[in-house]
Amino acid sequence: MHIAARLTRMRETLTRNKLLVSTSVVHLSNDACFALLYPLLPFIADDLDLSLTEVGLLKASFSGASSVFQIPTASLGARYGEQLVLLLGNAWVGAGMVAMGLAGGFVALLLLTTLAGLGGNAQHPLGAALISRSSEGPRLATAMGTLNFAGDLGKLIGPFVAGIVAIRFGWQAALAAVGIPTLLLSLAFLVRRREVDPADSGPDSEGSGGAAPLRDWRFRFVLLAGGLDNATRGAALTFLPFVLADKGLDAADVSALYAVIFAAGAAGKFGCGWVSDRWSLLAVIVITESVTAATLVAMLGASVWLVVPLAVAFGFALNGTSSALNVAVARLVPSARRASGYGIYFTVALASSAGAPLAYGVLGDATGLTTVFTVMAAATLLVLPVVLPMRAALRT
């Protein structure tokens, strides 16, 4: 019996690891698609003669479309199988990238960008639910950190590839260079879905009740914290290339610096997940948000030589916070309602990320980028009084 129990545990561990690896690879490709737009925005703006408001609207439409159907997508995953819906959504995003490169003007690009973003509704609620449910226990934060780390590797790879391709072949080719592999990878995983994840047998036991997590006031506070955090992420990454351009950096320099930011962000996702299993979620959130706010302001007056170390600190802290907040959702929402909980959380988070570039773009056209980054830093610090009332839950 002892040997049989050990074999059972080994099989369960293998199944969890296969699920973590497959879901992480999908997350990598998905985030590569969504991140590559950042360094391409100056190329697109120059080519189509866009204002900062139009740049913000373009980014807002992409992120906004990926947030509006998070909750319905979570319900679809519960009914038809979370991994099936996850892979179909990822294939949609990949195909959308290719279509965006065919746009001949701003209006067409805006429409195609919105349509492409719709596929992104599946990734975060379903991927997070799959991994958080399969990794319940003392290593939950590490597993979630690993999933988020994979996504940030995608954020590193996507802009790096996009920057290289765009310099030589244009932004349209850069979109295709990432979109086509994403589409093919998703289709390959769909064909081999049962082999990749035998544990995904279809509908889970979640049922309806998607609004149930909202009854917990602590969850509502996490929603507010996630909204503020993601508003900073969406706006800062949209307008940072313009701050860097004012310092004399060219497109290749900006793409390389974004690679640094996303590499540091990947380390922050994994590192803060690992620390959160051994330390306090509250301390991780307070420290990372404080560093994010400080680096946002420091970027404005920093010399070119200080930009790289600031980018490392900025990327690590910015993404480390999101990893800790993702774990907070799993700790506050029961396993049976996890997909609904993440659907609600990521709806708020991604809607904030989508709306912030447009709002800050309008502010930037009126007052300049210095005001934009100063206001962003102040908004980031508002997370601290939001999470402090939850200190009892976030210390564990």
VENGIRA-V234659 format. One record per backbone hydrogen bond with DSSP energy under -0.5 kcal/mol. NH is the residue of the N-H (numbers start at 1). CO is the residue of the C=O. Records with the same first field share a line. If there is no record, write none. Layout:
NH = CO ; CO
This chain:
5 = 1
6 = 2
7 = 3
8 = 4
9 = 5
10 = 6
11 = 7
12 = 8
13 = 9
14 = 10
15 = 11
16 = 12
17 = 13
18 = 14
19 = 15
20 = 16
21 = 17
22 = 18
23 = 19
24 = 20
25 = 21
26 = 22
27 = 23
28 = 24
29 = 25
30 = 26
31 = 27
32 = 28
33 = 29
34 = 30
35 = 31
36 = 32
38 = 35
39 = 35
40 = 36
41 = 37 ; 38
44 = 40
45 = 41
46 = 42
47 = 43
48 = 44
49 = 45
50 = 45
55 = 51
56 = 52
57 = 53
58 = 54
59 = 55
60 = 56
61 = 57
62 = 58
63 = 59
64 = 60
65 = 61
66 = 62
67 = 64
68 = 64
70 = 67
73 = 69
74 = 70
75 = 71
76 = 72
77 = 73
78 = 74
79 = 75
80 = 76
81 = 77
82 = 202
85 = 81
86 = 82
87 = 83
88 = 84
89 = 85
90 = 86
91 = 87
92 = 88
93 = 89
94 = 90
95 = 91
96 = 92
97 = 93
98 = 94
99 = 95
100 = 96
101 = 97
102 = 99
103 = 100
109 = 105
110 = 106
111 = 107
112 = 108
113 = 109
114 = 110
115 = 111
116 = 112
117 = 113
118 = 114 ; 115
119 = 115 ; 116
120 = 117
121 = 118
122 = 119
124 = 120
125 = 121
126 = 122
127 = 122 ; 123
128 = 124
129 = 125
130 = 126
131 = 127
132 = 128
133 = 129
134 = 130
135 = 131
136 = 133
140 = 137
143 = 139
144 = 140
145 = 141
146 = 142
147 = 143
148 = 144
149 = 145
150 = 146
151 = 147
152 = 148
153 = 149
154 = 150
155 = 151
156 = 152
157 = 153
158 = 154
159 = 155
160 = 156
161 = 157
162 = 158
163 = 159
164 = 160
165 = 161
166 = 162
167 = 163
168 = 164
169 = 165
170 = 165 ; 166
174 = 170
175 = 171
176 = 172
177 = 173
178 = 174 ; 175
179 = 175
180 = 176
182 = 178
183 = 179
184 = 180
185 = 181
186 = 182
187 = 183
188 = 184
189 = 185
190 = 186
191 = 187
192 = 188
193 = 190
196 = 192
197 = 193
200 = 197
201 = 199
204 = 78
212 = 209
214 = 211
215 = 212
216 = 213
217 = 215
219 = 216
220 = 216
221 = 217
222 = 218
223 = 219
224 = 220
225 = 221
226 = 222
227 = 223
228 = 224
229 = 225
230 = 226
231 = 227
232 = 228
233 = 229
234 = 230
235 = 231
236 = 232
237 = 233
238 = 234
239 = 235
240 = 236
242 = 239
243 = 239
244 = 240
245 = 241
246 = 242
247 = 243 ; 244
248 = 245
249 = 244
254 = 250
255 = 251
256 = 252
257 = 253
258 = 254
259 = 255
260 = 256
261 = 257
262 = 258
263 = 259
264 = 260
265 = 261
266 = 262
267 = 263
268 = 264
269 = 265
270 = 266
271 = 267
272 = 268
273 = 269
274 = 270
275 = 271
276 = 272
277 = 273 ; 274
278 = 274 ; 275
279 = 275
281 = 394
282 = 394
284 = 280
285 = 281
286 = 282
287 = 283
288 = 284
289 = 285
290 = 286
291 = 287
292 = 288
293 = 289
294 = 290
295 = 291
296 = 292
297 = 293
298 = 294
299 = 295
300 = 296 ; 297
301 = 297
302 = 298
306 = 303
307 = 303 ; 304
308 = 304
310 = 306
311 = 307
312 = 308
313 = 309
314 = 310
315 = 311
316 = 312
317 = 313
318 = 314
319 = 315
320 = 316
321 = 317
322 = 318
323 = 319
324 = 320
325 = 321
326 = 322
327 = 323
328 = 324
329 = 325
330 = 326
331 = 327
332 = 328
333 = 329
337 = 334
338 = 335
341 = 337
342 = 338
343 = 339
344 = 340
345 = 341
346 = 342
347 = 343
348 = 344
349 = 345
350 = 346
351 = 347
352 = 348
353 = 349
354 = 350
355 = 351
356 = 352
357 = 353
358 = 354
359 = 355
360 = 356
361 = 357
362 = 358
363 = 359
364 = 360
365 = 361
366 = 362
367 = 363
368 = 363 ; 364
372 = 368
373 = 369
374 = 370
375 = 371
376 = 372
377 = 373
378 = 374
379 = 375
380 = 376
381 = 377
382 = 378 ; 379
383 = 380
384 = 381
385 = 381
386 = 382
387 = 383
388 = 384
389 = 385
390 = 387
391 = 388
393 = 390
394 = 390
395 = 391
396 = 393
